[in-house]
Amino acid sequence: MKLLSRASALAVGLVLLSAPATLAAQNWRSSSNPLVVYENGVAQGGAYGTFEADPTSNGAHVYNAGYLKDFKPTGNSIYHETNYSYAQCSGCPTTGGGQFQSTRWNGDYWRLFTPGATTILSDAWDYARGAITVCEDQQFSPDPCSTQIVTGYDYF
């Protein structure tokens, strides 16, 4: 019986060791404390979400999925924007980056927008960072945006 238990424990251990690694996600804000865009002192919309890097055989996929809510749904749509950067370490200068904008949203309830594309980081980089804002899409003037929040972590 002990031999079977040890063999079972070894099999479970091997399965756990061979499972693909997924890094813990970095949550930014929440539905009760969203990142908010203001125009003339009036809240227009909010966002919160998850910044994550999943290791692959040749680096990592970095993405930001967020929930959006338009506080004034009869007006302009809102979106969240992420500027990615990456480096060889958390204190090193950045060596590259990219940008992603979510789909525009004009609803008065929280809706999840997953990224349409991910930024693929080379295995030469060890640190990923996302600078996130929520903005209101205005047709004939610059889009007002929230303050920027930054999240990031070592992924290898």
N, C-alpha and C positions, 0 to 999 in steps of 0.2 A: 504494500500500500504506500509506504514512504517513497519507494522507487517511482511509482506512478505519479505521486504528487510532485516529486522533483522534476520528473520528465515534463509534466504539465506546466510547471512553473517555468522551466527552461523554454518550452515552446511559446508560452505567453510572452516571455522576455524577448525572444527573437522576433516575434511579431511586432511588439512595441518598438524595438530598435530599428526595424526595417520600414516602419511607416514613414511616409514623407513628412518632413518637418514643416510646420506652419508656425510662424511667429505670432506672438500675442499682438493683437490689434491695439492701436493707440486711439482711444475714443476722444473726440474733441467736442466739448460742450454736451448739452442734453436738451430734451424737449422742455424741461422746466427752466433751463438756463441757456437758451440758444445764442448763437452769434447773430447779432441783429444789424440790419442796414437801416439807417435813418436818412430822411430827406427833410430839411428844414425843421429838425428836431422831432419829427413824427416817425415812429417805427413803421417801416414798410414791409418787412419780412424777416424771417429767421431761418437758420440752418444749424444742424448738428450732424455728426457722423463718425466715421471710422477711417483711419489712415492705417494701411497695412502693407507689409512686404512679405511675399511668399517665396521662399527659396526655390530655384529650379536648378537643372543640371548646368546651366551656363550663366547663372547670376540670380536675379530676383525680379519678380513682377511687383511693382509698387503701384498702389491705387488708393483712391479716396472715394468712398461711397458716402453720400449724405442725404439726410432728410431735409426737405424744404417746405416752408409754409408761408403763403402770402397773407400778410395781415390786412391788406386792402385789396382783395381779389378783383375789384372792378377797375383797378388801375393797371399799371405796368407789371410785367412778370418779373420774377426773381430767379437767380441762379447762384451756384457756388463755383468758385474758381480756385484751383490749386496750382501753385507754382512749385514744381519738384526741383530739388537739387540733391547732389550726391557727392561723396568724397571718400577718401581712403580711411578717414577716421573722423570722430565727432569734432575734433579741434582743427582738422586740416582744411585748407582752402577747397572750395567746391571745384569739381572738375567737369561738371555737366549739369544738365537739367532739362526741363520741359514744362509744358503747361496743359491743363485740362479745364474745360468749362462744362458744367452739367447742362442738361436740357433745361429750357426755361419752364417755369411753373407759375400758374396763376390761380391756385386753389387755396381755400381757407382751411385746409387740413394737412397734416404731415404726410408727405409722400416720399418714398425712397427712390433715389436716383443713383443707380450703379454706374460706374464709369463705362463708357463705350469702348475705351482703349486703356491699356496700362502702359506705364513707362517701364521699360525693361532695363535693369541695371546690370552691367557687366560684373563678373565675379572679381574683378580688380577693385571694385568699390566695396567698402564695408559699412558705410553710413548713408542713410536716406533721410531726407527732410521734406516736409510739405508746409508751405506757407499758404494759409487758407483764408479766403474772404467770401462774404455773401454780398451780392450786388443786386441792384434793381436795373433792369434793362430799359433804358430810355431811348426813344427813337431819334430825337433831334438835339440831344445834349449828352455830355459825358455821364456815364453810369455812376451814381453814388454807390459807394461800397462801405462795408463795415471796417472796423479796425482789423488788422491782420493778426491771426494767431499762427503759431509755428509749432509743429510737432515733428518728432523724428527719433530715430534710434539706430543702434548698431544692428545689422541683420545677419552677420556671420560670426 
